[in-house]
Amino acid sequence: MRTTAAARRYAKALFSIAEESDGVAQIRAELTAIGEMVEESKELTDVLLTPLHPVEERKRVLATLCGDADFSDTVRNFLAFLVDQRRLVDLAGIREEYERLADELSGVLTAEVFSASALDGDREERLRRALSAATGRDVRLEIQLDPELIGGVIAKVGDVVFDGTLRAQLGQLRATMTKGS
């Protein structure tokens, strides 16, 4: 998902509040929980994100969800504010940016990994360790399957791309062979 400029601003504001109260991890967990609730329920998505439902109805639904899940006042108020600002549609982007900020604070980098096939646990851990060694920081992997790849993986960490695909390896081999002749 692409995070919008508005989502980044809201995430930074929430993150700032969380930092002041030493609640970064708790608020991250609560954002994850509410995000998963919304993603898993079409009815909930319809009620919260469809303008046909009045603002007060959406706030009531969120208050009930937050109360049942025992969310902090910070998250309850933040979600109500998003409803008022008509920005609840940016919740996924806000959550993504908040997680990025929390990872940055704890020194963790996120690597977007595109793989031709699913990685088993051992291959995933070896890749994570290799990227950690290359970057000098702890790395969290976000793996996506890309059927267009012939084989191997592409890992994007910030602005750096590590291309370990079969296509790239064949290209290197071709360059080496033509250089040697």
Protein Blocks (a to p, Z undefined) as FASTA:
>chain_A
ZZdfklmmmmmmmmmmmmmnopmmmmmmmmmmmmmmmmmpmklmmmmmmmkbcfklmmmm
mmmmmmmnopafklmmmmmmmmmnopmmmmmmmmmmmmmmmmmmnopacdddddfbdcdf
klmmmmmmmmmmmnopacdddddddfkbngdcdddehjbccdfbfklmmmmmmmmmmmmZ
Z
